[in-house]
Every structure is written in structure tokens, then in C-alpha cells.
């Protein structure tokens, strides 16, 4: 009976990843100018990258890391088209938290500078779709099947452990933006993995869904702020912008620190077990 239950669980998880692949393949046949077209592709890619990290399949002919890198390159080639929107939405957070007109003016000035530096990127959809279709076919053939739930547990322990490693650094007094980036990525990987596992173990997924969604959302806001600061610091230096740049960068640091402080409780609600105990819940 136990064997049958395990087999059913494996099948449900496999069908879930196949469904993601099928949905992305179907999406690629639609018009590129549809609202949210690029965003949906990037989300599907992130889900698949989370899955690849769960299995860690490496064979003589195929390595998950190569597939993962190919997916990264496709996602990056699509990312530039959303920069304008992301910058405006993220700087709006700063405006809401600004306390003086001087700060608001500085934000507007730096917003204008960033948009001036943006270079519209063109996308060769034929190349992108052909390349992505090849990767999806490979994933479906090689990276869907696994022998037992033990394989999933092993991958889950690895993800949980890696996330804790970056979380300890990101929430420490020596926090760097690099660790914030890494923590955000691994929280996302874990979230996507739990969504797949949740098809067979819904109670386990529901237990963490709210908190991990909440954590991923606030870390995403902190990440976007950090990216904007990094971009601002790469802009060509103009003397007249020096004060505005300092004001905005200081506001970004304060907002990120506040986000990290306020999110630490949610982080601890999720990451309070050993990797083994966490994975053994399925």
C-alpha cells in the first residue's frame, strides 16, 4: 500500500512539471504583443529552474547546469524590455516613504536619469522560441522522471540548507546586496519546488504557502531597490546630480534595511528546522 501511495505521489509531481512545460510551449505559439507575454515566459522559466535544482540530474550526455544556464540566457534576453516599468514601480515605493520635498525631487531626477540611460532592446523571437523549445523538449525527456520521493527529499534538503546559508548572511549586520540577491533567488526556488511537491502533499504546501509567498514578495521589493542603486552608481558622473544621487541611495539603503528587519520574523517562521526535519514532512 505504501509503495502504491509513493508511486501515486511521484506521478502527480511528474504530471505537474509536465503541465508547466506544456503551458509554456503553448504560450510560445501566441502573439508576442499580448499583455504580460514576456513576463509569463520568465515566470515559467523560473519555475523550471527551481525544478532542475530539485533533481540535480547529471548524465554523460546531459547536465542540469547546462540547461539551467541556457534558460538564464533566454530570460536575460527578455528582461531588458521590462526595465522601464520595474524602475518606475520600484521608485514609487521610495516616493511613498519620502519625508521631504527635497527627497521627492531627488527621486524624480534620478528616475529621469535612469530612463535616459535605458536602451530599448530588440528581441529575435524566432531564435528565442527555437532555443527555448529545444530546452523544453530536453527537460521533458530527461528532467521529469525520478525514481522515488526520496529523490525529492534529497533535493528539498539541499534547497532548504542553501536558503538558510544565504539567509543567515542576508539578515546579519554584515549583510551585502549580493547575499540579498542570493537569498531571494533561493526562496523563489524553494517556493516553486513546494508548489510542485504540493500536488502530492497539499497539507505540506499549504502549511508554508502564505509565509513563503509573503517573504518572496518583500525580498523582491528589496532586490529591485538594490538593483536600482547598483544602476545609479554605474551612471556617468554629473556634478549637478551628486547630491540627488546621495539622497536617493541613502533612501534605498534605509528602505532595504527596514524591509529586512520587518521580514526577519516571517523568515524565521519558515526556516526554523534542520533540512532533514523540513524534508521529512513529506
WOZI-V847741 format. One record per run of one state. SS is the DSSP state (helix for helix, strand for strand, loop for the rest). FROM is the first residue (numbers start at 1). LEN is the number of residues. If there is no record, write none. Layout:
SS:FROM:LEN  SS:FROM:LEN
This chain:
loop:1:1  helix:2:26  loop:28:9  helix:37:19  loop:56:2  strand:58:1  loop:59:4  strand:63:1  helix:64:34  loop:98:3  helix:101:17  loop:118:7  helix:125:18  loop:143:6  helix:149:22  loop:171:6  helix:177:21  loop:198:4  helix:202:33  loop:235:4  helix:239:32  loop:271:4  helix:275:5  loop:280:3
